[in-house]
Amino acid sequence: MPRPVKCRKVCHFPNVLEFLPADDTEKKMPIVLTVDEYETIRLLDKKGYSQEQCAESMQIARTTVQRIYEIARKKIADALIDGHPLKIDGGDFIICDGQSSDCSFGGCYKREIYQKYAVEKGEGIMRIAVTYENGQIFQHFGHTETFKIYDVEEGKVLHSEVVDTNGSGHGALAGVLNALNADVLICGGIGGGAQTALAAAGIKLFGGVSGDADKAVEAFINDTLDYNPDVKCSHHEHNHGEGHTCGEHGCGSHSCH
């Protein structure tokens, strides 16, 4: 019987999920880099972590980091040298929610947000987040500077609060919502990559909504919200995950130990 796979903690979902050769006339098969493989590249090569620090951040053994990193480097080399498209998708991972005391050695933006906006959420409470600007639903998820969060219980809003995102990008914004312990996002336009990031974090999406934010939340509570289940940002379509979400591959879909 195979050993159960341990979930690898990932700080935030990648902002870019697909890289294509400029001259893609041969239409070669894409090479798939998993999200946890991507994370080893980000931590070791981009941030300059040691393997021990990377292992601590991802909450896995150093030998596991070595193995994942070697696989990731080989895939990237194959894509660059042989001209294959490179996609980031799947893997055995869990998105960090910023609640870990050793999160990124004190520099985690999500931990700062979690500590600043640590609004306790009871068992029966649903937390709704809305992309927000001047009382209205902001229409581009990836550029939103603030969320308004609403705690709802038994059809009533108990608490609401406006949260600054500190200019976080697409993948990082899903991490912000995860740190805020949001269950639902109501927004306007949103790209495929961001949708995948939300699915990986277990956040339900209701996109294509416009107008007053408070009224939209009321409509959601009353099951009358007018939203578009197929919402896209057209300039992000090349990032779309071909009809599946990371949650189908990542730790949200099975038990990890």
C-alpha positions as CSV (number, residue, x, y, z in Angstrom):
1,M,0.0,0.0,0.0
2,P,1.6,3.4,-1.0
3,R,2.4,5.9,1.6
4,P,-0.1,8.8,1.8
5,V,1.2,12.0,0.2
6,K,1.9,14.9,2.6
7,C,0.5,18.2,1.5
8,R,3.1,20.8,0.6
9,K,2.3,24.3,1.9
10,V,2.4,27.0,-0.9
11,C,2.5,30.7,-0.1
12,H,0.2,31.8,-2.9
13,F,-1.0,30.6,-6.3
14,P,1.1,31.6,-9.3
15,N,0.0,34.7,-11.2
16,V,0.9,33.3,-14.6
17,L,0.0,29.7,-15.4
18,E,1.2,29.2,-18.9
19,F,4.3,30.1,-20.9
20,L,4.3,29.6,-24.7
21,P,7.2,29.7,-27.3
22,A,6.9,32.8,-29.5
23,D,7.1,30.5,-32.6
24,D,4.7,27.7,-31.6
25,T,4.2,26.3,-35.1
26,E,5.2,22.7,-34.1
27,K,2.5,22.6,-31.4
28,K,4.5,20.5,-29.0
29,M,3.0,18.9,-26.0
30,P,3.1,21.1,-22.9
31,I,5.3,20.3,-20.0
32,V,3.3,20.5,-16.7
33,L,5.0,22.0,-13.7
34,T,3.0,21.3,-10.5
35,V,2.3,24.1,-8.1
36,D,4.5,22.6,-5.4
37,E,7.3,22.2,-7.9
38,Y,6.8,25.9,-8.8
39,E,7.0,26.8,-5.1
40,T,10.5,25.2,-4.7
41,I,11.7,27.2,-7.7
42,R,10.2,30.4,-6.2
43,L,11.7,29.9,-2.8
44,L,15.1,28.5,-3.7
45,D,15.9,30.4,-6.9
46,K,13.9,33.6,-6.6
47,K,13.9,34.2,-2.9
48,G,17.3,32.6,-2.2
49,Y,16.2,30.3,0.6
50,S,18.3,27.4,1.7
51,Q,16.8,23.9,1.3
52,E,16.2,23.8,5.0
53,Q,14.3,27.1,4.9
54,C,12.3,25.9,1.9
55,A,11.5,22.7,3.7
56,E,10.3,24.6,6.8
57,S,8.2,27.0,4.7
58,M,6.6,24.1,2.8
59,Q,6.3,22.0,5.9
60,I,8.0,19.0,4.4
61,A,11.3,17.2,4.7
62,R,14.5,18.6,3.2
63,T,15.0,15.4,1.2
64,T,11.5,15.9,-0.3
65,V,12.4,19.5,-1.2
66,Q,15.6,18.1,-3.0
67,R,13.5,15.6,-5.0
68,I,10.8,18.1,-6.0
69,Y,13.4,20.8,-6.9
70,E,15.3,18.4,-9.1
71,I,12.1,17.4,-11.0
72,A,11.1,21.0,-11.4
73,R,14.6,22.1,-12.8
74,K,14.5,19.2,-15.3
75,K,11.0,20.2,-16.5
76,I,12.0,23.8,-16.9
77,A,15.2,22.8,-18.8
78,D,13.2,20.6,-21.1
79,A,10.7,23.4,-21.9
80,L,13.4,26.0,-22.5
81,I,15.8,23.8,-24.6
82,D,13.3,21.8,-26.6
83,G,10.7,24.6,-27.0
84,H,7.8,23.1,-25.2
85,P,5.0,25.1,-23.7
86,L,5.2,25.2,-19.9
87,K,2.0,25.0,-17.8
88,I,1.6,25.2,-14.0
89,D,-1.1,23.0,-12.8
90,G,-2.0,20.4,-10.1
91,G,0.2,18.9,-7.4
92,D,-0.2,17.9,-3.8
93,F,-0.4,21.3,-2.1
94,I,-2.4,23.5,0.3
95,I,-2.5,27.3,0.1
96,C,-1.2,29.0,3.2
97,D,-3.8,30.9,5.1
98,G,-1.3,33.1,7.0
99,Q,-2.1,31.5,10.4
100,S,1.2,29.6,10.8
101,S,3.5,31.2,13.4
102,D,6.6,30.4,11.2
103,C,5.0,31.6,8.0
104,S,7.8,32.7,5.6
105,F,10.0,33.7,8.5
106,G,8.1,36.8,9.5
107,G,7.7,38.3,6.0
108,C,4.3,36.8,5.0
109,Y,1.8,39.4,3.7
110,K,-1.0,37.0,4.6
111,R,0.1,36.7,8.2
112,E,0.1,40.5,8.5
113,I,-3.4,40.6,7.1
114,Y,-4.6,37.7,9.2
115,Q,-3.3,39.5,12.4
116,K,-4.7,42.9,11.4
117,Y,-8.1,41.6,10.4
118,A,-8.4,38.6,12.7
119,V,-12.2,38.8,12.9
120,E,-13.3,35.6,14.7
121,K,-15.8,33.6,12.6
122,G,-18.3,31.3,14.4
123,E,-19.3,27.9,13.2
124,G,-22.6,29.0,11.6
125,I,-21.2,32.2,10.0
126,M,-20.5,32.6,6.3
127,R,-17.9,35.2,5.4
128,I,-18.6,36.9,2.0
129,A,-15.9,39.0,0.3
130,V,-16.7,41.6,-2.4
131,T,-14.3,43.5,-4.7
132,Y,-15.0,47.0,-3.5
133,E,-14.6,50.7,-4.5
134,N,-16.7,53.6,-3.3
135,G,-19.6,51.4,-2.3
136,Q,-19.7,49.6,-5.7
137,I,-18.5,46.2,-6.8
138,F,-15.1,46.8,-8.5
139,Q,-15.0,45.2,-11.9
140,H,-11.5,43.7,-12.2
141,F,-10.6,41.2,-9.5
142,G,-6.8,41.4,-10.3
143,H,-6.7,45.1,-9.8
144,T,-8.9,45.5,-6.7
145,E,-7.3,47.5,-3.9
146,T,-10.0,46.7,-1.3
147,F,-12.4,43.9,-0.3
148,K,-15.4,44.4,1.8
149,I,-16.1,41.4,4.0
150,Y,-19.5,40.5,5.4
151,D,-20.2,38.0,8.2
152,V,-23.6,36.5,7.6
153,E,-25.6,34.2,10.0
154,E,-29.2,33.1,9.5
155,G,-29.8,35.5,6.7
156,K,-28.5,38.6,8.6
157,V,-25.2,40.6,8.2
158,L,-23.6,40.6,11.7
159,H,-20.5,42.5,10.8
160,S,-18.8,44.2,7.8
161,E,-15.4,45.6,7.3
162,V,-13.3,47.1,4.4
163,V,-9.9,45.4,4.0
164,D,-6.9,46.9,2.1
165,T,-5.1,44.3,-0.2
166,N,-1.8,46.3,-0.3
167,G,-1.6,46.0,-4.1
168,S,-1.4,42.2,-4.2
169,G,-1.5,40.5,-7.6
170,H,-4.0,37.9,-9.0
171,G,-2.7,34.8,-7.3
172,A,-1.8,36.7,-4.1
173,L,-5.4,38.1,-3.9
174,A,-6.7,34.6,-3.5
175,G,-4.3,34.2,-0.7
176,V,-5.5,37.4,0.9
177,L,-9.1,36.0,0.8
178,N,-7.8,32.7,2.3
179,A,-6.1,34.6,5.1
180,L,-9.4,36.5,5.7
181,N,-11.1,33.1,6.0
182,A,-13.6,34.0,3.2
183,D,-16.1,31.4,2.0
184,V,-17.5,33.3,-1.0
185,L,-16.3,36.0,-3.4
186,I,-18.6,38.3,-5.3
187,C,-16.9,40.2,-8.1
188,G,-17.1,41.6,-11.6
189,G,-14.6,40.3,-14.2
190,I,-12.0,37.7,-13.2
191,G,-9.4,35.8,-15.2
192,G,-9.1,32.0,-15.4
193,G,-5.9,31.8,-13.4
194,A,-7.5,33.7,-10.5
195,Q,-10.5,31.4,-10.7
196,T,-8.2,28.4,-10.4
197,A,-6.5,30.0,-7.4
198,L,-9.8,30.6,-5.7
199,A,-10.9,27.0,-6.3
200,A,-7.5,25.8,-4.8
201,A,-8.3,27.9,-1.7
202,G,-11.8,26.5,-1.5
203,I,-13.5,29.8,-2.1
204,K,-16.8,29.8,-4.0
205,L,-17.0,32.4,-6.9
206,F,-19.9,34.5,-8.0
207,G,-18.6,36.7,-10.8
208,G,-20.1,39.0,-13.4
209,V,-21.9,41.1,-10.8
210,S,-22.1,44.9,-10.8
211,G,-23.7,47.6,-8.8
212,D,-24.0,48.3,-5.1
213,A,-21.9,46.0,-3.0
214,D,-24.3,45.9,0.0
215,K,-27.3,45.2,-2.2
216,A,-25.4,42.4,-3.9
217,V,-24.8,40.7,-0.6
218,E,-28.5,41.1,0.3
219,A,-29.4,39.5,-3.0
220,F,-26.9,36.7,-2.4
221,I,-28.5,36.0,1.0
222,N,-31.9,36.0,-0.5
223,D,-30.8,33.7,-3.4
224,T,-31.6,36.4,-6.0
225,L,-28.1,37.4,-7.0
226,D,-27.7,37.9,-10.7
227,Y,-24.3,36.5,-11.5
228,N,-22.5,34.9,-14.5
229,P,-21.2,31.4,-13.8
230,D,-19.1,31.5,-17.0
231,V,-17.5,34.9,-16.2
232,K,-14.0,35.6,-17.8
233,C,-11.7,38.5,-18.3
234,S,-11.0,38.2,-22.0
235,H,-7.4,39.3,-21.8
236,H,-6.7,36.5,-19.3
237,E,-8.2,33.7,-21.4
238,H,-4.8,32.3,-22.3
239,N,-4.3,31.5,-18.6
240,H,-7.5,29.5,-18.3
241,G,-7.0,26.0,-16.9
242,E,-8.8,24.0,-19.6
243,G,-11.9,23.3,-17.6
244,H,-10.4,21.9,-14.4
245,T,-9.3,23.4,-11.1
246,C,-6.4,22.9,-8.9
247,G,-8.7,21.5,-6.2
248,E,-9.1,18.4,-8.3
249,H,-5.4,17.7,-8.0
250,G,-4.3,19.5,-4.9
251,C,-4.9,18.6,-1.2
252,G,-8.5,19.8,-1.2
253,S,-9.5,16.7,-3.1
254,H,-8.2,14.0,-0.8
255,S,-6.9,13.3,2.6
256,C,-3.3,14.2,3.3
257,H,-1.2,13.1,6.2
